[in-house]
Amino acid sequence: MPKNDKYSDILKRHWGYDDFRGIQRDIIESIGAGRDTLGLMPTGGGKSITFQVPALAQEGVCIVVTPLIALMKDQVGALRRRRIKAAAIYSGMSHDDIVQTLENAVFGAVKLLYVSPERLGSELFQKKLGHMKVCFICVDEAHCISQWGYDFRPSYLQISAIRRLLPGVPVLALTATATPAVVTDIQEKLSVKENNFRLFRMSFERKNLTYVVRHAADKREQLLHILRSVAGPAIIYARSRQRTKEVAEMLTAEGFSATYFHAGLDNAEKDIRQKGWQADQTRIIVATNAFGMGIDKPDVRLVIHIDCPDSIEAYFQEAGRAGRDGQRSYAVLLFNGSDEQKLWKRIDDNFPEKDYIRQVYDHLAYFYQIGVGSGYNAVFEFPIDKFCRNFRHFPIRVESALKILHRAGYIEYMEEEESQARLRFSLERDDLYRLKGNSPVEDKMIVALLRNYSGLFSDFGYIDEAFLAQQTDLKVHEVYLTLKSLAQKRIVQFIPQKKTPYIRYMQRREDSEHLLFPPAVYDDLKQRFAERIEAMLDYATDGQHCRSRQLLRYFGEVSAHDCGHCDVCLQHNGGDNAKDAIAEAKEKITQLLADGRQHHLDELHQMILPYESIEAALRWLVDEEAIIYDEGFISLPSNR
């Protein structure tokens, strides 16, 4: 294939790359030829290139459906910096901004339009869509459309309705985590044309990534040991928001550079922490699964799961954020008996009994004063903490009940919808010009507000912190801090962005005795959830088979060889691969110490060698008194 074709030209001009990787070109040429296309690419495989390049090569707009607002904002920002016309529509935008963005797409001023799946069903979007020239639809995180997928989202089913509105427009579906059953279901849900369909599968094998399961009675000690043994940036995944904070504070107290990240932090704070970690100002970020999508940091050396995920899909995707630069990296799962109990408990937490779901439905009606036969299309903010206090519920089970009621069609539960920031001036316009004592940044912010927004003296108006950042040459978190400072001086009233769940009644309130939960929204999903937990437990407890082969087999990929460097390969039966790796590690350690000086363990783990083989070689050398180990340092014995 010549390298001066239109796709390569676009890649070189906008991204600076000379050629495509893996199956990127195959996918691009398939969707470029108008075929329905499904691409299976592991985390870090370069999915975004496969729809961004062909979108630029064709006339019209590419509709990109993605569930993560933060990810779409990041991608739109990155594309605009490359001078590519991109825009996004998501909850929290003002009606006027949504209309303007859609009209820009109609008139050809947008090449890539990112849309959250919830927006697809709106009357406004569908009306404007009919006037757009759409080249193709891209469905990112396509496993979300499948009820057999680990992250099924009912709003993704709107995509099939959009396809009916755009007959003849091809669809590109992309995912990093799909079992054979999910692949089949994606094809069915998207109504792909069998005679005009191509499936491209990139091997999920990561040869540079060493998978390790550590059975640890004391996870804290194991965590500290691993972090001291392996140098470089690290992600630690924890199950709850509170746990991320506790672990980060413990690591800081132990002398590590660490912070925490979860969905409950405000956007400015998340931005500060994420960028500090990406810039290596912080070595370790302790996070819930809210962290990681779209994070472009290739040199992550270590991903540790301190709590066991409830599916292989989630584990594989999160572990895959290590070592995207191709260098030796480690994915470590810390596991003990309590993890198994917690995993089985999650089945009851995620699928509470049907009578409990009916009770939550009744309590919602009492909370909002909705009588039987009324409430259709009514929308309410849902303060979950207050609701749980009033009716003595646990939040996790309430959220699960609401999601099941949502799938059954009784309510719509919109989790933590993001409301846009609002602001009004507390002073009159003339008073602003007489202000003294403001910093240059604060004065610049006031000027930007006056130039770009009207009506802020009479009422609150919506403002866009990212747009203000562009106008003032500040970072988004600096905009937030500046506006907070102006509010403290009583120059403005500032209501930051916030995330609030909403409830909408999708039909009139029923008597709870008449609520129906078909197998597709309860029993089938519960069974599949239990099967995923069982598969995760099998992986964590199987000490006989190569970790990489276990993971590949789960995703329907048969590997003819063991990886040679996971914990099972290195320890099981002392195989040849393990012996060779340990022998090589011994030799390199001896060479390192030949200068007669003391060396820190970090120097060892900068070698391109499996972590487990270095550990085994160190144990052997210390036991044989060939080297001396002292609080993270190694040296030769003084008598040598």
N, C-alpha and C positions, 0 to 999 in steps of 0.2 A: 504494500500500500504506500503510495507516495506521501512524503511528509509535507508537501506543499498544498495539500487539499484544503478545502474551506474549514473543516473542523480543526485541523492542526494549526491553521493560520489564526483562528479565533483563540485557541488555547495559548499560542505563543504571544499574541498581541495583548490579551487581557490578563493572563496568569503567568506568563514568562516561562512555561514548560515547553520542552522540545517535543515530547511525545506523551501518549496516554499510557496508563498503567492497567495491567490485568485485563479485565473484560470491559473497561470503560468504552473503548472504541466500538466494540460489538453492540453494546446497548445504544450508544449514540446513533450508529448507522441504522439500527433497527427502528427506533422511534422516528428518526429522520425520514425513513422510507414509509412512514404512516402505519406501522404495525403496532398492535397492542404488545407491550413488552413488560416482562417481569424480571427484575434484576436482584439476585441474592448476593449481597456483598457484606463481608464482615465489617465490624467497627473499624474505622480507619482506612477503608477500601477506596475512599474518594467518591462517595455517592453523589455529592452536589454537582460535580463536574458533568455527570451523565445527563443532567437535565438543563444545566445552565448553558452549556456549549450548544446543544441543538436548538435551544430557544433563541439564541442569538443568530443562528444560521437560517431561521425561518421567518416568514412574515407572520405578524399577529402576536398575541400575548400567550405566554405559557401560564396556566393556572397551577400553582403549587399548593397542595393541601398538606398541612403539617400541624400537629397538635400542640406544639410548644411555642408559646408567644415569645419567650426569650430567644429561642433559636431563630425564629423568623426575623426578629428585630436584628439579631447579630448578622444574619445572612444578607438582609436588605442593606444594612450599613456597610458591610464588606463589598457588596456589589456596587453600591454608589461610589465608594472610594475608588473603584476601578472604572468609574464613569459609565456604568451600566444602569439603564433605567429600570429600577425595581421599586416595588411598593408593597405594603402589607395592609390587610384588614383584619382586625381582631376586636374582641370585646374590650370595652374601655375607651374606644375612640368616640368622639362626638359624631352625631348624625351628619353634620356638615362635612367633617373630614372624610367620613366614609363615602358620601355622595361624590365629593371632589375626586377621591382616589379612583372610584369606579368610572367616573366620566373621563378621567385621564386615560384609563385603560381602553375605553370605548374609542377615543380619538387617537389612539396609537402612541401615547406618551409613556407607556409602560410596557416593558418586554417580559418581566417576570412579576406576576401578581401572587403574593403569598396570602393564603386564606386559611383561617382556622376552620375545622370541620363544622363547628356550630353555626358559622356564618352562611354556609351553603344553603341552608333551608330557608333563609330569610326571603321575603317577597321582594325586597329592594334588590338584593344581590341577583336573584333569578331574573328579574326584569331587565337589569342592566346587562346581564350575561348574554341575553338574546341579541344585543346590539354589538357585542364584541366579536372581533375576528380572533378565534382561539386556535393556536397551532396544535397544542396537545395539552392534556391534563397530566400532571405529575402527582402521584400519591406517595408521599414520604411516610415512613413508618407503617407500611402497608399491612403489617400483621395486625394492626389495630382494627381492621375491618372484619377480622375473623373471630367468631365466638370461640374458636379453639385456640386462638392466640393468647399469649400470657397477659396482654394489655388491651383486651377488647374494649372498644369505645363505641357505644351505640350511635353517636353523632357521625361516625365514619360511614354509616349506611346511607347517609345523604348523598354520597358520591355516586351511587348507582342512579339516583334520580337526576343528578347533573348530567350523567352520560346520556340519558334519554332526551335531555334538552339540547344536546350537542351531537346529533347523529353524525357518524362519520369521523368524529374527532378522536384520534387514538389516545390511549392512556398508557403512561409509564408508571409502574408500581415498583417501589424500592423498599427493601427491608434487610436488616442485618441478622434477624432472628426468626427463622421460619422452619418448622418441622414439615415433613412431607404432607401431613394432613392440613396444615395451615396453608401451604402453597396451593393445594387443590381448592381450598375454601376461598382464597383470595381470587383465584380465577373465576370461580362461580359467582361471588358477590359483585365483582366488577364486570360481569357479563362479557368477558373477553371473547373475541371471535376466533374460534379454534383454527379456522383456515387462514388466519392472518395474525398469528400469535407466535412470539418467540420467548423462550425462557433461557436466561443466562445465569449460570451459577459459578461464582468464584469460590475456590476452595477456602473453607473456614480454618484451615490449618495455619497456625502461627508458629513458625519454626524457631523464632527468636524468643518466644514467650514460654517460660518455665512455669507449669502449674504445680502448686504444692498444696496439700491438705495437711495441716498440723493439728493433731488431736491434743488439745491443750486444756488441762484442768485449770490452769491460771493463765487466762488470756492476756492479762496485763503484762506479765513477765515475758511471755512469748512475743507480744507486740514490741516491747522495748528492745528485746534481743534482736529481732529482725530489723528494726529501724537502725540499730547500731551496726548491724552487719552489712546492710546494703545501702550504699550511698545513692544520692540523687533524689529528685522530686518524687513525692508519694501521694497517693489518695487512699484514705481509709474510709470504707463504707460502713455505716452503722444504721440500725433499724429506725431509731426515733430521733426527733429533733433534740430532745434533752440529752440523749446519749452522745450526740455529736459534740455538744458543748462540754460535757463532762470529760470526754476523752481528750479533746483539744486542750482543756485546762490542765489535765494530768500530764500530757506531753510537754506543755510549756513549763510546768513545774520541774520536769525531768531534764530541762535544758534544750529541748527541741524548739525549732521555729515552727509553730503550728497555729492554725485558725480553724473555724468551723463554718459550715454552709448548709442552709436548709431553706425550704420554701417560705417559712415564716418570717424571714428577714426582709426588710424593705429593699426595694430595687437598688437604691444608692449603696446600701451596705453590702449587698450581694456583689455589686459591680466592683467595689473597692477590694473585697476579699478575693474574688476571682482573678482580677487583674494583678493583684499583689502576688498571688501564687503563680500565675502564668509568667510573670516577670522575674521569678525566682527570688523575690523579696521574702517570701514564706516558703519553706520547704514542703510542709505537710498540710493538706487540707482534709479535714474530717467531715464527711458529708452524708446526707441521706441520698436516696436515689434521684432526688431533684437535681443533683449535680452531674454534669458530664456530657449531656447532649450538645453537640456542636463545639465542644471544647477542643481547640486546635493546639495541643501541646504535645509535640512528638517525643519528648525526652523523659516521659514518666517512666521511672525505673521500677516502680513498685506499686501494686494495687493490693490492699489487704482488706478482706471482709472480716470484720470483728464479730458480725452477726451473720448468720446464714440466710441468704436470699431464699425466697419460696419458689424459685423456678430456675432451671438450667438456662433458659433464655435470658433472664435478668442477670444471672451470674456471668454468662459468656459476654454479654454486651458491656458490662461494667469492667470485667477483668481485661477486656480487649482494649481499654484505654491506656494500657501500659505498652511501651515499646513500639510506638508507631514509626519511629525512626529506624527500625530494623535492628537495633542493638539489643543485647541480652537484657531481658527484663523479667519480672516475677509477678505472678498472680497467686496470692496466698489466702487460703480459706482457713480461719481459726475455728475449730469445731470441738464441741464436747457434748455430753449427754443431755444437757439442758436445752441445747439447740433443737434436738429432736422433739422434745416435749413442746417447745414454743412453736415449732412448725406445724405440728398436728393441731395445736390450739388455734392457729390462724384459719383453719377450715371453719370452725365455729364462729370466729370473729367475722370472717368474710361472708359466711352464709348462715346467719342466725335463723332460728326456727321460724316457720311461716307465721305462727301465732304472734311471735315477737314483732315481725314486720307489720302485721295488722295493728298491733298496739301502737307502734311508732306512727302509723298512718292516722290513727285516732288522735294521738297526742298532738300531731301537727294541726289537725282541725281545731282542737281546743286552743292551741297556741295562737292561731290566727282568727279564731272565732268564725269558722267556716261551717255552715250547716249542711246537712245531707241534701244533695240536689243543687248546691250552689258552688261558686268558686271557680267556674271554668275560665281559664286563661289569666287568672289572678296571679300576680308576681309579688313575691315578698323577699326582703333581705332575711337571711337565716343566721342569726347569732347562735351558733351551735353550742357554745359554752352555757349561755343562758337557758337554752332549751333543755340541755342535759341536767342542769341544776334544778330546774322546775319539775322535771319528771323523773329525776334520779336514773338517768341513763349514762352509759359509757360512750364517749364520742366515737370510738372505732366501730362499735356495733351499730350505732345510729347511722353513721355514714354508709355502712354496708347495706342497711335496710333501705336507705334512700336510693342507693344505686339500683337495688333490685326493683323497687317501686318505679324507678325511672325506666328500666328495661321493660317492665310490664306495661308501661304506657299510662300510668296513673298521674305521675308528676314528672317534671323535669328538674333534675338537681344539677345546678351549675356550680361546680366546685371553685371557690375562691376566684370569682370573676374580678378582673382587674379594672378598677375605676380610675379614670384619668385624673391627674393633678388639677386643682383649681386654685384660682388666685383673684383677689381684688385689692385695689389700693385703699389704704386706710386714710390717706391724706388727699387733699384736693390737688389738682394738677399744679396750680401756682405755688403751693407749699413745697412741692418736690424740688423746684428750682432754687429754693432758699435753703435747702438742706446742707449742713456742713458736717464734717467728721466721718463721712462714708469712705470706705476703702475704694481704690480705683476699680476693683472687681465688682463691688456693689453698685457703683455708678454705671459701669458698663451694663450690668444686668437691668437696671432701671431703664436705660436707653433702649435696650433690646425689647423689653416688654412694651414700651410706648410705641416703638416702630412697628411691631408685628401683631399687636393685639389691640382691639378697640373695645370700648364698653367696660373696661376694668375698674373705672371709677364709680360706676353705678351699680354693678352687680358682679358676682363671681363669674369668671370665665374659665374655660378649659385651656390649659397650657400644655405644651409638649416639651418636656425637659431635654430630650435628645435634640430637638430642633433648636432650643435655646443654647445648647452646648455648641452647635455648629455656628450660631450667630455670634457667640462671645469668645470662641476659641478656648472653651473650657471643657473639662471632662464632665460626664453626666453627674457623677457624684459631687463634683465641685459646684455644679448648678444647684443641686439639692441643698448643699451646705450654705451657699450664698442666699438662697431664698429663705432658709431657716433663720439666717442672721438678720435679714431684712424684716422678717416677722417678729423677731425678738425686739427689734427697735421700733416696732409698731408702725412701720412704713407700709407694710402689706399684711393682708391676712392670707395665709397659705395653707391649703389642705393638700397634703401629699397624696400620691397614689396609694391606694390601699386595695387589699384583696378581701372580698366579701362573698361568701356563698349566697346563692339565690335559689328560691323554690318557685316553680311555676306549675299551677294545676293544669294538666293537659286534658282533663275532662272533669265533669262535675263530680263533687265528692260522693263517693259510694258508701254504703254501709259496709264496714270492714269485713263482715261475714261473707260478703259477696265478692271479695277480691280474689282474683285468679292468678296463679303463677305457673304458666306453662313450662314444660320441661326445658325449652330452649332458653328461658330466662332464669331458671333456678337449678333443677336437678341435673341437667346435662353439664352446666357450667361448674356446679359443685363437684361433680365426678371428675371433670377435667382438671380442676384446681387440685384435687387430691392426688391425681396421677402425676401432676407436675411436682408436687411436694415429694412424692415417693421417688421420682427420678432424681431429685436433688439429694435426697438422703442416700440413695444408692451410690451416687457419685462421691459423697462425703465419706462413706463407710467402706467403699470398695478399695481394698489395698492390694488387689491382684492384677488389675488391668491398667495399662498406660492411661494417664489422665487425658491426654490429648485424644487418644482413640475413643475414650468414653464420650467425650464432648462431640467429636465428629460423628460418631454413630447416632447420637441423639438427633442430629440434624440431617440424618439420612445419607451421610457421606462415609464411605468405607475406606479406611486407610490400611495399606498393606504393611505398614511398619510402625513400630513403637517410636515415640519421640526421642527416647534415650536420655532425657534430662529432667523429667518430672520426678517427684518423690518416689513414685512406685518403681519407675524404671531404674532409679539409682539404688534402691534398697532391696527390691524383690529379687531374690535368688542370686544377688551379686553378679548380674549379667555382664557381658563383655563391654557394652557401652558404658556401664557404670564404672567398671574397673579402669577403662581407658581414661574416662573423664577425671577420676580421682587421681590416677597416676600423673596426668598432665597438670592437675592442680598442685600436687606435691612438688613437681619439678619447678613450676613457676614461683611457688612460695620460697623454695630454696634459692632460686636465682635472685629473687627480690632481696633476700637477707644476706646475700653474698658480700654486700658492702660493709657488713659488720655493724650497721646502725639499727636503731629501733624503728619499726614502721607501724602505722595505724592500719586497722583492718579495712578501712575505707579504700586503701590502695589495692587490696586484693579484689574487692568487688568492682573495681573499675576494669578488671581483666574480663575479656569476653569468655567467661566460664560459667557453667551452671552454679547457682548459689549452693545447692545441695552437695555438689562435688567439692566445693571449697570447704564447706562445713566438715565433710567427712575427712578430707585431707588434713585439716587443722587438728581434728580429734586424734587422728593417727599419729601425727608429728608430735603433739603434746604428750600423748600416752607413751611414745617411744623416747621422750625427753630429747627429741631432736631440735625442738624449739621451746621458747619460754613465752607464755601468754600472761599479760599483766594489764588488766583493766582496759581492754580495747587495743593494746599494743602487743606486737610480737617481736622477738629478737632471737638470735642464736645464743646458746649457753655460753657463759664466760670462759669455759675451759676449752672451747673449740678455736 
